[in-house]
Amino acid sequence: MAPNGSCLWQEIREAIISMVVRAYLLALALSILGSGPASAAVSKPAPQPELRLNLHDAIEAALDNNTNVRLLEEQIQRAQDIADARRGHE
């Protein structure tokens, strides 16, 4: 019985190796087909418009768009409003 059992295991092993090799080749073919010229054209980013700012305008724009700066400005304004209200009552 040992030779027949051994032969069966050998056939199973060969079938598994064959399936693994086929799966690998299929994955390789799909990855090559997926990275062709068509997908390269899709992934190409659109050109960005050129922005011309002097240093002062660039710094001002950065500060205006910074969330932390906006929050601090709101806190300063609230504190100023409270101070103005207290001065008005005294």
Summary of the structure (lengths in Angstrom):
residues: 90
radius of gyration: 34.8
end to end distance: 107.6
largest distance: 107.6
contacts: 147
relative contact order: 0.04
helix: 81%
strand: 0%
